[in-house]
Every structure is written in C-alpha cells, then in structure tokens.
Amino acid sequence: MDLAEKLRRRESRIFRLPEPERPEEEDDLQERHSHAGADVARMAARMQGALRRLGLKEGGAVLLAPTHTLEQFVLWLAAVAGGHDVLLAATPEEGERAGWLVPNGVEAVICAPPRKAVWQEVARATGARLATLGGHWQGSFFMLQMVRPETEMSVADAPGVTMFMDGARLALPELMERADRFAEAAGLASAPAMVLSAPVLSAPGHLVAALAALMVDAPLYWLAPEDRERALQEWPAVPEGTVLLSERDWLAALAARRGGAGLGERMRFVDIDAVDGQG
C-alpha cells in the first residue's frame, strides 16, 4: 500500500490543538478543527498543484522555513512525495552561522507569513520564488491551493530527498521504513490516541516520529510547540493511555509540573529525541 492510499484509509481524525478561536465576524468561516486521513491526502494534492503553480519544475527543490504546524508538515509531505527535494532550515541567520548556504538550485522558498521579510533576501539572492503558508486561511500559498480543482495526491516514481543543515539526507522510502519501525517499537498501533507536539521539521528523528503518528490509524492531536501554553489551559479529555510524542525537555518539564492538567497520570510519554532518524 503506497503513502497516498495509507492516508486515504486513515479513518481516525487528526485534531489541531488548541481548538481554533471563533472568528470575530459572524460571516467569517470557522477554521477547520479536525481532518480525516482522506482530508489530509486532498490537502497534500492541492499543495502539489500549488507547487506547480509556483513554477516548480519536476524534481525542482524547495526550501521550507519550518513552522511546525500540520499544514507545513503536509506541505513537506506533498513536496517530497511529488518528487521535489526539500531543504529544511530554521532561519537564514542560523544557516549562516552553520556555514550552510542555500543552493542556487532552490526554486521556491516557503515560510510563515510573519517571517516573510526575513526570507525575502534569501529568495532574492537565489532567484527563488517566495510564498507564505500560515494557518487554515493565512498566506498566499494556501490561496493557491484553493483555486486548484480536486485531484489525487501523487507519489512520484522517484520521491524527493529531505536535507537538513547538518548534512543529513533522507529519501521518503527510508523515512517510511523508519517510521514503521518506530511505530512498532513505541506501540503506537495499540494506543487509544496520540498527541504530537514537537518541532517536527527540525530533526530527522522528529520527522520519523511525526510520519509514524500520521500513518497509524488512531486519533491524533497535533500541537505546535508555540501553542503549548494555551493548549495546556484547554486540554481535551483524551483517553487513559494516550501516547504523548514530544522532545525530551518538554516531557521533563511536564513531568515536573505539579498538577499541570494531570497529563502524566493518564498519558504515556515517548521521547522522540531518542528516535534514530539516521537508521
């Protein structure tokens, strides 16, 4: 079963934490709170079309400035599945300190709307097109998706490679295999639900854990790191034994937090910093 089919067959829903705030105006549409796997597959298909509308040639490279939202993760998935190489970087400043330069072959840079000014110089210097991707309705890249007709998510014969600033290079088939192994080792298939909160596009092991959570057919709550404090005040009633996938420091902070939503009493913590993203 290929990646697109796995997504389409995922019946359990994926929830965004915390729930989106209600719009101020009655006529404004409410942001979508949850998705089935088929919804994610359609989102990925629209993103693949949007990448083509940005002018990316087949096999063309795209740079993502990680925002660790569900939308940005699906964009990464759509790009590599569609045969595009993807470079992941936090900020231009961090890349410069690491001695890492954006290759001239990068055809598009996609970032969150608040970071647009920061990345404009990078895009201008490399000749790449710049687009933004925010939440449900934010950003020009999302609007490019909305004008696309319904299509199926495609998986290229030669999927793209994901590249990190430390030099790691991972092909999508490798990531899928490692995600399957991680899901089995962590017992995700038997979990009544999962919560994923991590900078998922910042490290190979985090990417593996996020991909595993998406592929397992169990309810998944997606909590971007920048939304943690608000989410802890509005924590959903998750089942006993829910698995919390996160990085070591935040899990330690939660464990030390007295009465912090009682998470440690009813959830199983899994440290994704220990995931071997290199195989």
ZIUR-V719030 format. One record per backbone hydrogen bond with DSSP energy under -1.0 kcal/mol. CO is the residue of the C=O (numbers start at 1). NH is the residue of the N-H. Records with the same first field share a line. If there is no record, write none. Layout:
# ZIUR-V719030
CO=NH / NH
This chain:
# ZIUR-V719030
2=6
3=7
4=8
5=9
7=10
10=37
13=220
14=35
15=222
25=28
33=16
35=14
36=40
37=41
38=42
39=43
40=44
41=45
42=46
43=47
44=48
45=49
46=50
47=51
48=52
49=53
50=54
51=56
52=55
57=60
61=107
62=87
63=110
64=89
69=73
70=74
71=75
72=76
73=77
74=78
75=79
76=80
77=81
78=82
79=84
80=83 / 160
81=156
85=62
86=163
87=64
89=66
91=95
92=96
93=97
94=98
95=100
96=99
103=106
107=129
108=63
109=131
110=65
111=133
112=115
113=116
115=119
116=120
119=123
120=124
121=125
122=126
123=127 / 128
129=109
131=111
132=141
138=134
139=143
140=144
141=145
142=146
145=148
160=172
161=86
162=170
163=88
164=167
168=164
170=162
171=175
172=176
173=177
174=178
175=179
176=180
177=181
178=182
179=183
180=184
181=185
182=186
183=188
188=191
193=243
194=221
195=245
196=223
198=200
199=202
203=207
204=208
205=209
206=210
207=211
208=212
209=213
210=214
211=215
212=216
216=218
219=194
220=15
221=196
222=17
224=227
225=228
227=231
228=232
231=234
236=238
239=242
242=268
243=195
244=270
245=197
246=272
247=251
248=252
249=253
250=254
251=255
252=256
257=260
259=261
260=263
263=266 / 267
266=241
268=244
270=246
272=275
275=277
